[in-house]
Amino acid sequence: MDYLISSLRRLSIHGWPTLKSLPEQLQHLRGLEFIEIYDFDGIVDVPDQWFRKLISLEYFVLKYKSSPH
């Protein structure tokens, strides 16, 4: 299982409206190249020090949930 997690390159999270912070475990996925998180109401905290640990990260996107009008 550790090998599978350490070899993870792409992570997409969609439709988690109550997400307020990123899971702490993300900072340990050093092979992660691509993160996208869509359809949430608002992330309050993205720790800067995590990005220094994600040495392979090339693409990071947060897209807030569109509120209906």
mmCIF file of the N, C-alpha and C atoms, coordinates in Angstrom:
data_MODEL
# 
_entry.id   MODEL 
# 
loop_
_atom_site.group_PDB 
_atom_site.id 
_atom_site.type_symbol 
_atom_site.label_atom_id 
_atom_site.label_alt_id 
_atom_site.label_comp_id 
_atom_site.label_asym_id 
_atom_site.label_entity_id 
_atom_site.label_seq_id 
_atom_site.pdbx_PDB_ins_code 
_atom_site.Cartn_x 
_atom_site.Cartn_y 
_atom_site.Cartn_z 
_atom_site.occupancy 
_atom_site.B_iso_or_equiv 
_atom_site.pdbx_formal_charge 
_atom_site.auth_seq_id 
_atom_site.auth_comp_id 
_atom_site.auth_asym_id 
_atom_site.auth_atom_id 
_atom_site.pdbx_PDB_model_num 
ATOM 1   N N  . MET A 1 1  ? 0.818   -1.188 0.000   1.00 0.00 ? 1  MET A N  1 
ATOM 2   C CA . MET A 1 1  ? 0.000   0.000  0.000   1.00 0.00 ? 1  MET A CA 1 
ATOM 3   C C  . MET A 1 1  ? 0.866   1.259  0.000   1.00 0.00 ? 1  MET A C  1 
ATOM 4   N N  . ASP A 1 2  ? 1.960   1.243  0.756   1.00 0.00 ? 2  ASP A N  1 
ATOM 5   C CA . ASP A 1 2  ? 2.840   2.413  0.783   1.00 0.00 ? 2  ASP A CA 1 
ATOM 6   C C  . ASP A 1 2  ? 3.378   2.736  -0.603  1.00 0.00 ? 2  ASP A C  1 
ATOM 7   N N  . TYR A 1 3  ? 3.693   1.700  -1.391  1.00 0.00 ? 3  TYR A N  1 
ATOM 8   C CA . TYR A 1 3  ? 4.185   1.933  -2.744  1.00 0.00 ? 3  TYR A CA 1 
ATOM 9   C C  . TYR A 1 3  ? 3.133   2.634  -3.590  1.00 0.00 ? 3  TYR A C  1 
ATOM 10  N N  . LEU A 1 4  ? 1.888   2.206  -3.475  1.00 0.00 ? 4  LEU A N  1 
ATOM 11  C CA . LEU A 1 4  ? 0.815   2.830  -4.255  1.00 0.00 ? 4  LEU A CA 1 
ATOM 12  C C  . LEU A 1 4  ? 0.672   4.304  -3.914  1.00 0.00 ? 4  LEU A C  1 
ATOM 13  N N  . ILE A 1 5  ? 0.735   4.614  -2.642  1.00 0.00 ? 5  ILE A N  1 
ATOM 14  C CA . ILE A 1 5  ? 0.599   6.004  -2.225  1.00 0.00 ? 5  ILE A CA 1 
ATOM 15  C C  . ILE A 1 5  ? 1.809   6.818  -2.652  1.00 0.00 ? 5  ILE A C  1 
ATOM 16  N N  . SER A 1 6  ? 3.002   6.291  -2.513  1.00 0.00 ? 6  SER A N  1 
ATOM 17  C CA . SER A 1 6  ? 4.197   7.045  -2.876  1.00 0.00 ? 6  SER A CA 1 
ATOM 18  C C  . SER A 1 6  ? 4.316   7.234  -4.384  1.00 0.00 ? 6  SER A C  1 
ATOM 19  N N  . SER A 1 7  ? 3.652   6.394  -5.173  1.00 0.00 ? 7  SER A N  1 
ATOM 20  C CA . SER A 1 7  ? 3.726   6.530  -6.625  1.00 0.00 ? 7  SER A CA 1 
ATOM 21  C C  . SER A 1 7  ? 2.564   7.337  -7.205  1.00 0.00 ? 7  SER A C  1 
ATOM 22  N N  . LEU A 1 8  ? 1.685   7.837  -6.360  1.00 0.00 ? 8  LEU A N  1 
ATOM 23  C CA . LEU A 1 8  ? 0.548   8.633  -6.828  1.00 0.00 ? 8  LEU A CA 1 
ATOM 24  C C  . LEU A 1 8  ? 1.045   9.906  -7.508  1.00 0.00 ? 8  LEU A C  1 
ATOM 25  N N  . ARG A 1 9  ? 0.612   10.150 -8.732  1.00 0.00 ? 9  ARG A N  1 
ATOM 26  C CA . ARG A 1 9  ? 1.051   11.316 -9.502  1.00 0.00 ? 9  ARG A CA 1 
ATOM 27  C C  . ARG A 1 9  ? -0.048  12.364 -9.679  1.00 0.00 ? 9  ARG A C  1 
ATOM 28  N N  . ARG A 1 10 ? -1.296  11.907 -9.683  1.00 0.00 ? 10 ARG A N  1 
ATOM 29  C CA . ARG A 1 10 ? -2.410  12.812 -9.975  1.00 0.00 ? 10 ARG A CA 1 
ATOM 30  C C  . ARG A 1 10 ? -3.514  12.605 -8.944  1.00 0.00 ? 10 ARG A C  1 
ATOM 31  N N  . LEU A 1 11 ? -4.049  13.719 -8.424  1.00 0.00 ? 11 LEU A N  1 
ATOM 32  C CA . LEU A 1 11 ? -5.131  13.654 -7.450  1.00 0.00 ? 11 LEU A CA 1 
ATOM 33  C C  . LEU A 1 11 ? -6.195  14.665 -7.830  1.00 0.00 ? 11 LEU A C  1 
ATOM 34  N N  . SER A 1 12 ? -7.424  14.193 -7.977  1.00 0.00 ? 12 SER A N  1 
ATOM 35  C CA . SER A 1 12 ? -8.568  15.060 -8.266  1.00 0.00 ? 12 SER A CA 1 
ATOM 36  C C  . SER A 1 12 ? -9.629  14.811 -7.208  1.00 0.00 ? 12 SER A C  1 
ATOM 37  N N  . ILE A 1 13 ? -10.114 15.890 -6.623  1.00 0.00 ? 13 ILE A N  1 
ATOM 38  C CA . ILE A 1 13 ? -11.197 15.813 -5.644  1.00 0.00 ? 13 ILE A CA 1 
ATOM 39  C C  . ILE A 1 13 ? -12.320 16.685 -6.177  1.00 0.00 ? 13 ILE A C  1 
ATOM 40  N N  . HIS A 1 14 ? -13.496 16.091 -6.350  1.00 0.00 ? 14 HIS A N  1 
ATOM 41  C CA . HIS A 1 14 ? -14.647 16.814 -6.892  1.00 0.00 ? 14 HIS A CA 1 
ATOM 42  C C  . HIS A 1 14 ? -15.859 16.609 -5.988  1.00 0.00 ? 14 HIS A C  1 
ATOM 43  N N  . GLY A 1 15 ? -16.624 17.672 -5.788  1.00 0.00 ? 15 GLY A N  1 
ATOM 44  C CA . GLY A 1 15 ? -17.889 17.564 -5.088  1.00 0.00 ? 15 GLY A CA 1 
ATOM 45  C C  . GLY A 1 15 ? -17.795 17.308 -3.596  1.00 0.00 ? 15 GLY A C  1 
ATOM 46  N N  . TRP A 1 16 ? -16.914 18.012 -2.927  1.00 0.00 ? 16 TRP A N  1 
ATOM 47  C CA . TRP A 1 16 ? -16.774 17.913 -1.472  1.00 0.00 ? 16 TRP A CA 1 
ATOM 48  C C  . TRP A 1 16 ? -17.079 19.300 -0.915  1.00 0.00 ? 16 TRP A C  1 
ATOM 49  N N  . PRO A 1 17 ? -18.361 19.670 -0.833  1.00 0.00 ? 17 PRO A N  1 
ATOM 50  C CA . PRO A 1 17 ? -18.736 21.046 -0.508  1.00 0.00 ? 17 PRO A CA 1 
ATOM 51  C C  . PRO A 1 17 ? -18.316 21.509 0.881   1.00 0.00 ? 17 PRO A C  1 
ATOM 52  N N  . THR A 1 18 ? -18.126 20.610 1.829   1.00 0.00 ? 18 THR A N  1 
ATOM 53  C CA . THR A 1 18 ? -17.766 21.027 3.186   1.00 0.00 ? 18 THR A CA 1 
ATOM 54  C C  . THR A 1 18 ? -16.258 21.098 3.417   1.00 0.00 ? 18 THR A C  1 
ATOM 55  N N  . LEU A 1 19 ? -15.460 20.880 2.384   1.00 0.00 ? 19 LEU A N  1 
ATOM 56  C CA . LEU A 1 19 ? -14.003 20.904 2.519   1.00 0.00 ? 19 LEU A CA 1 
ATOM 57  C C  . LEU A 1 19 ? -13.529 22.297 2.937   1.00 0.00 ? 19 LEU A C  1 
ATOM 58  N N  . LYS A 1 20 ? -12.833 22.378 4.070   1.00 0.00 ? 20 LYS A N  1 
ATOM 59  C CA . LYS A 1 20 ? -12.339 23.663 4.578   1.00 0.00 ? 20 LYS A CA 1 
ATOM 60  C C  . LYS A 1 20 ? -10.817 23.729 4.616   1.00 0.00 ? 20 LYS A C  1 
ATOM 61  N N  . SER A 1 21 ? -10.168 22.576 4.613   1.00 0.00 ? 21 SER A N  1 
ATOM 62  C CA . SER A 1 21 ? -8.706  22.541 4.594   1.00 0.00 ? 21 SER A CA 1 
ATOM 63  C C  . SER A 1 21 ? -8.277  21.271 3.869   1.00 0.00 ? 21 SER A C  1 
ATOM 64  N N  . LEU A 1 22 ? -7.065  21.288 3.396   1.00 0.00 ? 22 LEU A N  1 
ATOM 65  C CA . LEU A 1 22 ? -6.547  20.120 2.690   1.00 0.00 ? 22 LEU A CA 1 
ATOM 66  C C  . LEU A 1 22 ? -6.143  19.048 3.695   1.00 0.00 ? 22 LEU A C  1 
ATOM 67  N N  . PRO A 1 23 ? -6.364  17.788 3.366   1.00 0.00 ? 23 PRO A N  1 
ATOM 68  C CA . PRO A 1 23 ? -5.935  16.720 4.266   1.00 0.00 ? 23 PRO A CA 1 
ATOM 69  C C  . PRO A 1 23 ? -4.427  16.788 4.513   1.00 0.00 ? 23 PRO A C  1 
ATOM 70  N N  . GLU A 1 24 ? -4.031  16.666 5.756   1.00 0.00 ? 24 GLU A N  1 
ATOM 71  C CA . GLU A 1 24 ? -2.623  16.794 6.140   1.00 0.00 ? 24 GLU A CA 1 
ATOM 72  C C  . GLU A 1 24 ? -1.723  15.795 5.412   1.00 0.00 ? 24 GLU A C  1 
ATOM 73  N N  . GLN A 1 25 ? -2.247  14.642 5.071   1.00 0.00 ? 25 GLN A N  1 
ATOM 74  C CA . GLN A 1 25 ? -1.461  13.602 4.416   1.00 0.00 ? 25 GLN A CA 1 
ATOM 75  C C  . GLN A 1 25 ? -0.961  14.026 3.038   1.00 0.00 ? 25 GLN A C  1 
ATOM 76  N N  . LEU A 1 26 ? -1.603  14.998 2.411   1.00 0.00 ? 26 LEU A N  1 
ATOM 77  C CA . LEU A 1 26 ? -1.185  15.437 1.072   1.00 0.00 ? 26 LEU A CA 1 
ATOM 78  C C  . LEU A 1 26 ? 0.263   15.904 1.038   1.00 0.00 ? 26 LEU A C  1 
ATOM 79  N N  . GLN A 1 27 ? 0.717   16.527 2.097   1.00 0.00 ? 27 GLN A N  1 
ATOM 80  C CA . GLN A 1 27 ? 2.073   17.078 2.103   1.00 0.00 ? 27 GLN A CA 1 
ATOM 81  C C  . GLN A 1 27 ? 3.151   16.003 1.991   1.00 0.00 ? 27 GLN A C  1 
ATOM 82  N N  . HIS A 1 28 ? 2.794   14.755 2.241   1.00 0.00 ? 28 HIS A N  1 
ATOM 83  C CA . HIS A 1 28 ? 3.769   13.662 2.198   1.00 0.00 ? 28 HIS A CA 1 
ATOM 84  C C  . HIS A 1 28 ? 3.814   12.955 0.845   1.00 0.00 ? 28 HIS A C  1 
ATOM 85  N N  . LEU A 1 29 ? 2.999   13.375 -0.099  1.00 0.00 ? 29 LEU A N  1 
ATOM 86  C CA . LEU A 1 29 ? 2.949   12.744 -1.426  1.00 0.00 ? 29 LEU A CA 1 
ATOM 87  C C  . LEU A 1 29 ? 3.916   13.466 -2.358  1.00 0.00 ? 29 LEU A C  1 
ATOM 88  N N  . ARG A 1 30 ? 5.192   13.247 -2.171  1.00 0.00 ? 30 ARG A N  1 
ATOM 89  C CA . ARG A 1 30 ? 6.236   13.982 -2.894  1.00 0.00 ? 30 ARG A CA 1 
ATOM 90  C C  . ARG A 1 30 ? 6.248   13.738 -4.390  1.00 0.00 ? 30 ARG A C  1 
ATOM 91  N N  . GLY A 1 31 ? 5.685   12.635 -4.844  1.00 0.00 ? 31 GLY A N  1 
ATOM 92  C CA . GLY A 1 31 ? 5.632   12.341 -6.273  1.00 0.00 ? 31 GLY A CA 1 
ATOM 93  C C  . GLY A 1 31 ? 4.435   12.961 -6.972  1.00 0.00 ? 31 GLY A C  1 
ATOM 94  N N  . LEU A 1 32 ? 3.577   13.616 -6.209  1.00 0.00 ? 32 LEU A N  1 
ATOM 95  C CA . LEU A 1 32 ? 2.364   14.202 -6.765  1.00 0.00 ? 32 LEU A CA 1 
ATOM 96  C C  . LEU A 1 32 ? 2.709   15.341 -7.717  1.00 0.00 ? 32 LEU A C  1 
ATOM 97  N N  . GLU A 1 33 ? 2.216   15.256 -8.942  1.00 0.00 ? 33 GLU A N  1 
ATOM 98  C CA . GLU A 1 33 ? 2.486   16.265 -9.970  1.00 0.00 ? 33 GLU A CA 1 
ATOM 99  C C  . GLU A 1 33 ? 1.281   17.150 -10.255 1.00 0.00 ? 33 GLU A C  1 
ATOM 100 N N  . PHE A 1 34 ? 0.097   16.660 -9.961  1.00 0.00 ? 34 PHE A N  1 
ATOM 101 C CA . PHE A 1 34 ? -1.132  17.318 -10.395 1.00 0.00 ? 34 PHE A CA 1 
ATOM 102 C C  . PHE A 1 34 ? -2.172  17.210 -9.281  1.00 0.00 ? 34 PHE A C  1 
ATOM 103 N N  . ILE A 1 35 ? -2.680  18.349 -8.824  1.00 0.00 ? 35 ILE A N  1 
ATOM 104 C CA . ILE A 1 35 ? -3.771  18.368 -7.847  1.00 0.00 ? 35 ILE A CA 1 
ATOM 105 C C  . ILE A 1 35 ? -4.853  19.289 -8.384  1.00 0.00 ? 35 ILE A C  1 
ATOM 106 N N  . GLU A 1 36 ? -6.077  18.803 -8.411  1.00 0.00 ? 36 GLU A N  1 
ATOM 107 C CA . GLU A 1 36 ? -7.214  19.665 -8.732  1.00 0.00 ? 36 GLU A CA 1 
ATOM 108 C C  . GLU A 1 36 ? -8.327  19.373 -7.740  1.00 0.00 ? 36 GLU A C  1 
ATOM 109 N N  . ILE A 1 37 ? -8.911  20.436 -7.222  1.00 0.00 ? 37 ILE A N  1 
ATOM 110 C CA . ILE A 1 37 ? -10.002 20.319 -6.262  1.00 0.00 ? 37 ILE A CA 1 
ATOM 111 C C  . ILE A 1 37 ? -11.118 21.232 -6.750  1.00 0.00 ? 37 ILE A C  1 
ATOM 112 N N  . TYR A 1 38 ? -12.268 20.625 -7.043  1.00 0.00 ? 38 TYR A N  1 
ATOM 113 C CA . TYR A 1 38 ? -13.410 21.343 -7.605  1.00 0.00 ? 38 TYR A CA 1 
ATOM 114 C C  . TYR A 1 38 ? -14.647 21.188 -6.729  1.00 0.00 ? 38 TYR A C  1 
ATOM 115 N N  . ASP A 1 39 ? -15.527 22.175 -6.829  1.00 0.00 ? 39 ASP A N  1 
ATOM 116 C CA . ASP A 1 39 ? -16.858 22.129 -6.212  1.00 0.00 ? 39 ASP A CA 1 
ATOM 117 C C  . ASP A 1 39 ? -16.826 22.033 -4.692  1.00 0.00 ? 39 ASP A C  1 
ATOM 118 N N  . PHE A 1 40 ? -16.199 23.005 -4.073  1.00 0.00 ? 40 PHE A N  1 
ATOM 119 C CA . PHE A 1 40 ? -16.217 23.120 -2.622  1.00 0.00 ? 40 PHE A CA 1 
ATOM 120 C C  . PHE A 1 40 ? -16.616 24.546 -2.288  1.00 0.00 ? 40 PHE A C  1 
ATOM 121 N N  . ASP A 1 41 ? -17.072 24.766 -1.060  1.00 0.00 ? 41 ASP A N  1 
ATOM 122 C CA . ASP A 1 41 ? -17.565 26.086 -0.674  1.00 0.00 ? 41 ASP A CA 1 
ATOM 123 C C  . ASP A 1 41 ? -16.463 27.051 -0.265  1.00 0.00 ? 41 ASP A C  1 
ATOM 124 N N  . GLY A 1 42 ? -15.357 26.546 0.229   1.00 0.00 ? 42 GLY A N  1 
ATOM 125 C CA . GLY A 1 42 ? -14.278 27.456 0.592   1.00 0.00 ? 42 GLY A CA 1 
ATOM 126 C C  . GLY A 1 42 ? -13.211 26.818 1.444   1.00 0.00 ? 42 GLY A C  1 
ATOM 127 N N  . ILE A 1 43 ? -12.009 26.777 0.929   1.00 0.00 ? 43 ILE A N  1 
ATOM 128 C CA . ILE A 1 43 ? -10.877 26.283 1.712   1.00 0.00 ? 43 ILE A CA 1 
ATOM 129 C C  . ILE A 1 43 ? -10.291 27.479 2.451   1.00 0.00 ? 43 ILE A C  1 
ATOM 130 N N  . VAL A 1 44 ? -10.133 27.304 3.738   1.00 0.00 ? 44 VAL A N  1 
ATOM 131 C CA . VAL A 1 44 ? -9.650  28.381 4.588   1.00 0.00 ? 44 VAL A CA 1 
ATOM 132 C C  . VAL A 1 44 ? -8.128  28.395 4.661   1.00 0.00 ? 44 VAL A C  1 
ATOM 133 N N  . ASP A 1 45 ? -7.523  27.210 4.595   1.00 0.00 ? 45 ASP A N  1 
ATOM 134 C CA . ASP A 1 45 ? -6.087  27.128 4.847   1.00 0.00 ? 45 ASP A CA 1 
ATOM 135 C C  . ASP A 1 45 ? -5.387  26.208 3.846   1.00 0.00 ? 45 ASP A C  1 
ATOM 136 N N  . VAL A 1 46 ? -4.385  26.751 3.182   1.00 0.00 ? 46 VAL A N  1 
ATOM 137 C CA . VAL A 1 46 ? -3.470  25.955 2.359   1.00 0.00 ? 46 VAL A CA 1 
ATOM 138 C C  . VAL A 1 46 ? -2.065  26.322 2.844   1.00 0.00 ? 46 VAL A C  1 
ATOM 139 N N  . PRO A 1 47 ? -1.486  25.510 3.720   1.00 0.00 ? 47 PRO A N  1 
ATOM 140 C CA . PRO A 1 47 ? -0.193  25.853 4.313   1.00 0.00 ? 47 PRO A CA 1 
ATOM 141 C C  . PRO A 1 47 ? 0.925   25.977 3.271   1.00 0.00 ? 47 PRO A C  1 
ATOM 142 N N  . ASP A 1 48 ? 1.619   27.100 3.285   1.00 0.00 ? 48 ASP A N  1 
ATOM 143 C CA . ASP A 1 48 ? 2.720   27.356 2.352   1.00 0.00 ? 48 ASP A CA 1 
ATOM 144 C C  . ASP A 1 48 ? 3.816   26.299 2.434   1.00 0.00 ? 48 ASP A C  1 
ATOM 145 N N  . GLN A 1 49 ? 4.124   25.847 3.640   1.00 0.00 ? 49 GLN A N  1 
ATOM 146 C CA . GLN A 1 49 ? 5.216   24.888 3.801   1.00 0.00 ? 49 GLN A CA 1 
ATOM 147 C C  . GLN A 1 49 ? 4.931   23.570 3.092   1.00 0.00 ? 49 GLN A C  1 
ATOM 148 N N  . TRP A 1 50 ? 3.676   23.255 2.839   1.00 0.00 ? 50 TRP A N  1 
ATOM 149 C CA . TRP A 1 50 ? 3.341   22.029 2.115   1.00 0.00 ? 50 TRP A CA 1 
ATOM 150 C C  . TRP A 1 50 ? 3.863   22.083 0.691   1.00 0.00 ? 50 TRP A C  1 
ATOM 151 N N  . PHE A 1 51 ? 3.774   23.232 0.061   1.00 0.00 ? 51 PHE A N  1 
ATOM 152 C CA . PHE A 1 51 ? 4.206   23.346 -1.331  1.00 0.00 ? 51 PHE A CA 1 
ATOM 153 C C  . PHE A 1 51 ? 5.711   23.118 -1.479  1.00 0.00 ? 51 PHE A C  1 
ATOM 154 N N  . ARG A 1 52 ? 6.476   23.460 -0.478  1.00 0.00 ? 52 ARG A N  1 
ATOM 155 C CA . ARG A 1 52 ? 7.920   23.185 -0.512  1.00 0.00 ? 52 ARG A CA 1 
ATOM 156 C C  . ARG A 1 52 ? 8.203   21.689 -0.444  1.00 0.00 ? 52 ARG A C  1 
ATOM 157 N N  . LYS A 1 53 ? 7.328   20.946 0.207   1.00 0.00 ? 53 LYS A N  1 
ATOM 158 C CA . LYS A 1 53 ? 7.503   19.493 0.324   1.00 0.00 ? 53 LYS A CA 1 
ATOM 159 C C  . LYS A 1 53 ? 7.046   18.758 -0.934  1.00 0.00 ? 53 LYS A C  1 
ATOM 160 N N  . LEU A 1 54 ? 6.121   19.334 -1.673  1.00 0.00 ? 54 LEU A N  1 
ATOM 161 C CA . LEU A 1 54 ? 5.596   18.701 -2.888  1.00 0.00 ? 54 LEU A CA 1 
ATOM 162 C C  . LEU A 1 54 ? 6.518   19.044 -4.053  1.00 0.00 ? 54 LEU A C  1 
ATOM 163 N N  . ILE A 1 55 ? 7.683   18.438 -4.072  1.00 0.00 ? 55 ILE A N  1 
ATOM 164 C CA . ILE A 1 55 ? 8.749   18.817 -4.996  1.00 0.00 ? 55 ILE A CA 1 
ATOM 165 C C  . ILE A 1 55 ? 8.452   18.492 -6.457  1.00 0.00 ? 55 ILE A C  1 
ATOM 166 N N  . SER A 1 56 ? 7.504   17.600 -6.720  1.00 0.00 ? 56 SER A N  1 
ATOM 167 C CA . SER A 1 56 ? 7.172   17.243 -8.102  1.00 0.00 ? 56 SER A CA 1 
ATOM 168 C C  . SER A 1 56 ? 5.953   17.994 -8.631  1.00 0.00 ? 56 SER A C  1 
ATOM 169 N N  . LEU A 1 57 ? 5.306   18.775 -7.783  1.00 0.00 ? 57 LEU A N  1 
ATOM 170 C CA . LEU A 1 57 ? 4.054   19.426 -8.157  1.00 0.00 ? 57 LEU A CA 1 
ATOM 171 C C  . LEU A 1 57 ? 4.258   20.437 -9.282  1.00 0.00 ? 57 LEU A C  1 
ATOM 172 N N  . GLU A 1 58 ? 3.487   20.261 -10.355 1.00 0.00 ? 58 GLU A N  1 
ATOM 173 C CA . GLU A 1 58 ? 3.542   21.164 -11.503 1.00 0.00 ? 58 GLU A CA 1 
ATOM 174 C C  . GLU A 1 58 ? 2.234   21.916 -11.704 1.00 0.00 ? 58 GLU A C  1 
ATOM 175 N N  . TYR A 1 59 ? 1.137   21.347 -11.224 1.00 0.00 ? 59 TYR A N  1 
ATOM 176 C CA . TYR A 1 59 ? -0.184  21.910 -11.497 1.00 0.00 ? 59 TYR A CA 1 
ATOM 177 C C  . TYR A 1 59 ? -1.037  21.806 -10.239 1.00 0.00 ? 59 TYR A C  1 
ATOM 178 N N  . PHE A 1 60 ? -1.613  22.936 -9.818  1.00 0.00 ? 60 PHE A N  1 
ATOM 179 C CA . PHE A 1 60 ? -2.479  22.965 -8.642  1.00 0.00 ? 60 PHE A CA 1 
ATOM 180 C C  . PHE A 1 60 ? -3.628  23.906 -8.939  1.00 0.00 ? 60 PHE A C  1 
ATOM 181 N N  . VAL A 1 61 ? -4.854  23.408 -8.836  1.00 0.00 ? 61 VAL A N  1 
ATOM 182 C CA . VAL A 1 61 ? -6.011  24.261 -9.102  1.00 0.00 ? 61 VAL A CA 1 
ATOM 183 C C  . VAL A 1 61 ? -7.076  24.037 -8.033  1.00 0.00 ? 61 VAL A C  1 
ATOM 184 N N  . LEU A 1 62 ? -7.645  25.135 -7.565  1.00 0.00 ? 62 LEU A N  1 
ATOM 185 C CA . LEU A 1 62 ? -8.799  25.122 -6.674  1.00 0.00 ? 62 LEU A CA 1 
ATOM 186 C C  . LEU A 1 62 ? -9.909  25.864 -7.396  1.00 0.00 ? 62 LEU A C  1 
ATOM 187 N N  . LYS A 1 63 ? -11.045 25.247 -7.530  1.00 0.00 ? 63 LYS A N  1 
ATOM 188 C CA . LYS A 1 63 ? -12.170 25.902 -8.192  1.00 0.00 ? 63 LYS A CA 1 
ATOM 189 C C  . LYS A 1 63 ? -13.372 25.821 -7.266  1.00 0.00 ? 63 LYS A C  1 
ATOM 190 N N  . TYR A 1 64 ? -13.783 26.994 -6.777  1.00 0.00 ? 64 TYR A N  1 
ATOM 191 C CA . TYR A 1 64 ? -14.900 27.057 -5.848  1.00 0.00 ? 64 TYR A CA 1 
ATOM 192 C C  . TYR A 1 64 ? -16.200 26.635 -6.512  1.00 0.00 ? 64 TYR A C  1 
ATOM 193 N N  . LYS A 1 65 ? -17.104 26.148 -5.699  1.00 0.00 ? 65 LYS A N  1 
ATOM 194 C CA . LYS A 1 65 ? -18.429 25.764 -6.162  1.00 0.00 ? 65 LYS A CA 1 
ATOM 195 C C  . LYS A 1 65 ? -19.168 27.018 -6.614  1.00 0.00 ? 65 LYS A C  1 
ATOM 196 N N  . SER A 1 66 ? -19.769 26.963 -7.776  1.00 0.00 ? 66 SER A N  1 
ATOM 197 C CA . SER A 1 66 ? -20.562 28.084 -8.278  1.00 0.00 ? 66 SER A CA 1 
ATOM 198 C C  . SER A 1 66 ? -21.883 28.116 -7.533  1.00 0.00 ? 66 SER A C  1 
ATOM 199 N N  . SER A 1 67 ? -22.219 29.278 -7.016  1.00 0.00 ? 67 SER A N  1 
ATOM 200 C CA . SER A 1 67 ? -23.501 29.380 -6.318  1.00 0.00 ? 67 SER A CA 1 
ATOM 201 C C  . SER A 1 67 ? -24.609 29.672 -7.326  1.00 0.00 ? 67 SER A C  1 
ATOM 202 N N  . PRO A 1 68 ? -25.742 28.991 -7.190  1.00 0.00 ? 68 PRO A N  1 
ATOM 203 C CA . PRO A 1 68 ? -26.854 29.225 -8.128  1.00 0.00 ? 68 PRO A CA 1 
ATOM 204 C C  . PRO A 1 68 ? -27.452 30.607 -7.918  1.00 0.00 ? 68 PRO A C  1 
ATOM 205 N N  . HIS A 1 69 ? -27.848 31.252 -8.996  1.00 0.00 ? 69 HIS A N  1 
ATOM 206 C CA . HIS A 1 69 ? -28.441 32.598 -8.911  1.00 0.00 ? 69 HIS A CA 1 
ATOM 207 C C  . HIS A 1 69 ? -29.912 32.539 -9.189  1.00 0.00 ? 69 HIS A C  1 
# 
